[in-house]
Amino acid sequence: MLGQQSTLKYLNFEETNLMDEMLVEIAAALSSQPQLEELDLGSNNIARNGCVALGIALEGLKNPNLIVLYLDNNAIDDEGLHALVAGMKNCHNLTTLHLNGNELITQAGLRSLSALFQSDSCRLEHLDLDELNIDDDGVSILAAGQVSLSTLKRLHISDNSIGDEGLQALLVGGLASLNLEELHLSRNSFSPSGLRSLRNWVQSATRLNALSVCNNNINDEGLQCLVEGITNCCSLKTLGLSYNRLITSAGLRSLA
């Protein structure tokens, strides 16, 4: 069926133990499927060679309709991501990208991703970068590209190693001019100083409706900073604060 034009819109290979050699075969078949809108390859064993094959297939498609791409929890490295980015630049309708859980990606790979953000064809609205071991330097690289990504609405960047410096780079640089609706920053490491940067950003985030800062060792002072920001954020509907065990009853009174 995949070897010829079809009406197939959604293809799901999640958790099917896909390895590179199998993805090479799938990618060859996908080269004749420009109508495909969603491809789920999450939670497999896809590495560099599979990424190269998929990148070539996407790059060769004429007017691809791909909207959603799941590549989470694989073994994608920097070279694999570089090849994928070449293909994704050809996917002008791509709005959702899941790369979370690919811990082999380093700063070199993040530079490729930043280049994607800066391309004229990039229209990403939902980006999941959880669990990528992103540190302050890495998030600064991403922020440089995100300045150009005006379409972004939802960013997941939890379970990383982002500190105050990285948070400030993300907010003051990459997200300064964006109209995000959701920002997920859980399981990083922010002090009250970093949370003051978040406070200042939230005060001007007119479309933000969900903010998650769970498990960040936030204390009473940090919570007070957040409260000062969200007080003037009329669009906020969901605030995630779970597992911040340093917050006491004194800090909770700031929510009253």
N, C-alpha and C positions, 0 to 999 in steps of 0.2 A: 504493500500500500504506500509506503514512504518513498518508493522508488519512482513515483510519478506524481503529477499534480493531483491534489485531492482537496476536500473541503475541511480537512482537519484544522481545528483552531487551538486545541489544548492537548499537550503531550506531557505525561507525568511518568518520570522514571525515579521518583524519590525512593530511597532505601531499597535499591535493587542490586546492590553490590556491583554497580557499574565500574569498570576499570578502563584505562586508556584505550586498549585495543577495541573494546566494545563501543566506546564513544566515537572512535574514528569511523566505524561503520555507520553509526547513527548520524554523525555529522555529514557524511557523504550523501546520505539520503535526504537530510534537511536542506541541502543545497538546491533542491527543487520544490521547496515548500515555503514560498514567500508569504502565504496567507496565514501561517502559524502565528498566534497571538500570545500564547503562554507556554513556556518550556520550563519544566521543573526537573532539575538534575541534582537536587539537594540530598545530602547525607549519603554520599557514595565514596568511591575511591579514585576520583578523577584527579590526575596530576598534570604535569607539563604537556606531554604529548597529546593528551585528550583536549586540553585547552587550545593548543595550536590548531588542531583539526577543526574544533568548533569555531575558533576565531576566523579561520580561512573560509569556512562555510558561510558565516554571517557576513563577512566582508564581500563575498561574491554574490550575495542575493541582490536581486533587482527590486527596489521598493519594498523591503520587508515590512510586515505588519507587526512584528514582535513588540509586545507591550510589557510583558512580565517575564523576568528571567531569575530563576532560583539556582544559585551555585553554592549555597551554603554547606558548611561542614564537609568539605572535601580536602584534597591535598594540593591545592593551588599554590604555586610559588610565584616569585616575581616575574620570571620569564613567561609563565603561563598566563598571568594577569596581563602582561604587556600584549600578548597575542590576542587575548580576549578583547582588550580595549580597542585594538585595530578593527575588530569585527563590530563591536558595539557602536563605534562611530558611524557605521553605516546604517544603524537601526534608529532612524529618526523618530519612531513612535515609542521607543522604550521609555517607560515612566517608572518602572519598579525594578530594583536590582537588590538581590540578597547575596552578600558575600560573607556573611557572618560565619565564624568558626573556622576560617582558613588561616591558621596560625603560622604558616610558613611565609606569609607575605611580610616583607620588611619595608623599610623606607623607599627602596628602589621601586617596589611595586606600587606604593602609595603615590610616587611621582607619576607613574603611568595613569593611575586613577585620577589624579589631579589634572592631568592633561585632557582626559575625557571630559571633565567638568568644564574645561575652557573651550572645548570645541563648539562650533556653531550649531552642530546637530544635536547636542545633548539637551534632553528635555526631562531629565529625571525629576520625579516628584517624591518618590519614596526610596530611601537608601538605608540599608541595614549593614552596619559595620561593627556589630557586636563581636567580642571575642577575637580580636585580631592583634592583640598585644601592642596596640597603638600607644606610644608614649608622647611626651610633650613635643619632641621634635617631629614625630610622625603627624600629629594633628596640625602642626604648623604648616607642613607640606600640603595637607588636605585643604586647609583654610585658604591657602593661596589660590587654589582652583575654585573653591566654593564661592568666592567673590563673584564669579561669572555665572554661577548656577542659580539664576533668579527664579526658576520653576520649583525649587525644592520646597516641599511641604512637611515631610516627615523624616526625621533623622534619628536613627538608632545607633548609638555609639557607646553602649554600656559594656561592662566586663572588659575594660581595657586598663591601661596604666597612665591615665591622664591626670595630671596634677593641676595646680593653680595656674602655672604658666601656660600650659596647653589649653586650659579652659578659656583663659583670656584671649589667646590667639584665635580660638574658634569663634568666640562671641564678638570680639572687637574687629576681627578681620573677616573670617569666612562667612559669618552669619549676620554681620552688621546691617546689611541692606536687604535681607531676605524677610519674607513674610511666612515664617514657619508656623505650622499648626500644631505639630508635636515634636518634642525634644526629649529624648531618653538618654540620660547620663548616669544611670545607676551603676554601682559597683566600680567606681573609680576612686579618687582620693582627693577631696577638696577641703581646704581649711576655710575659716571665715573670710580670709583675704580673697580667695577664689570665689566664694559665694557672693561677695560684694560685687564682683564683676558680673555674676549671673543676675544679681538684683538689678543692676543698672540696665542690663540688656532686656530683662523681663518688663521693665517699666515702659519700654518703647515697642514691645512685641504686641502689636495690636490684634494679631490673629491667633495667637497662641492659645490653644484650648487644652493641651495636655503636657505636663512637665513631670518627669520622673527622675528623682535623685535618691533612690533607695540605696541603702547599704554604702554610704559614703562617709561614715564616721562623723556625721554632722552633730554638733553640740548645740547648746542653747544659743550661743552667740551666732552661730551659722544659721540657725532657724530664724532668728530675729532678722538677719539680713534678707533671707528669702521672703519673709512676711512683708517687709518693707517694699519689696518689689511686686509681689502679687496683689497687694492692696490696690494698686492702680492698674492692674491687668484685668479689665472687665470681661475679656473673652475666656479666661481660664476656667475650665470645668473640672479637670482632673489633676490632682497633685499627689505624686507617689513619694512617701517618706518612710516606708517600712524599713526595718532592720537598722535604723539609726539609733542605736541603744544608748548613746551619750546624751540624748535629749531627756531632760527631767521635767518635772511638773512646772518648774519655773519657766522653762522654754515654751512649754505648751500653752502657757497663759498668753503668749504673744499671738496665738491664733484666735483668741477670743474676740 
